[in-house]
């Protein structure tokens, strides 16, 4: 029993360190990407890459470090569903920002 | 007989019938989670405002020209190196925090919890020191709340210069830094209680887990602040 508990404990420590290495490598790739990406190439591809990588890091922080992955499904739902409103605000306000620019430039 | 059995052992077990938490976590942890959901909205309003204003300008300060300094290396062009160090420190302190939580929950090992909490406090303090240096550097180089030096833009000079960049940078990283400061202070309080054996007497190290949730949230916010200001 105690041996099992110890084995489980060691597994968790391994998971924590593995998560750390994943996050570190993802961050290094992001910075290298920011530095070597050619200025003439379309920014959109690089930006999508940054957003996907950040969401990946967010998944590891919330899932493993904050332990949400191992909580009950109901708890996960009550925490993640409200963030849909943020997605709404991102889409609507970025579109509005773009239209401010177009108005200024057309004057 | 059969009626008694039905009363004591209902055939359909519904976790929403009351009498216990349907989430199987303690009240304190649940409320910390909901506080963090609320707090994520305050940070999101900051970052979404940043995004909306950024989209409304035809040119924006280039992170490679704004954040290119490193302590003791004045005049050397090192784009994003210092902020990479800050990010590394914060990720590292998140790892030490989760190890403190782990040794508290699984082994109730006072010394290990205290040791890893101590490293977390050092990490948080180091991050704050880095931020103080970065702010000082930017202010010395002419960045104020409402104006920024022209060389921040690099090759793409804007039709209309942004008046809000300083406001956005100082309020968003400031609000995040204030969260880090709060986290460090709470960590110090918890650390002192750990070494006094307070949680051994209580029989539970769950308090470490609650402050741990807060600390990881601060790290989570930094991922998005880092993305918005330094990468995109």
Interface residues (C-beta under 8 A of the other chain):
Chain A: X5 X8 X9 X12 X13 X16 X17 X19 X20 X23 X24 X27 X28 X30 X31 X34 X35 X47 X50 X51 X54 X57 X58 X61 X62 X64 X65 X66 X71 X72 X74 X75 X78 X79 X82 X83 X85 X86 X89 X90 X93 X94 X96 X97 X98 X100 X101 X104 X105
Chain B: X15 X22 X23 X24 X25 X30 X33 X34 X37 X40 X41 X44 X45 X48 X49 X51 X52 X53 X54 X55 X56 X57 X58 X63 X64 X79 X80 X84 X87 X88 X91 X92 X94 X95 X97 X98 X99 X102 X106 X107 X159 X160 X212 X213 X216 X217 X219 X220 X223 X224 X226 X227 X230 X231 X232
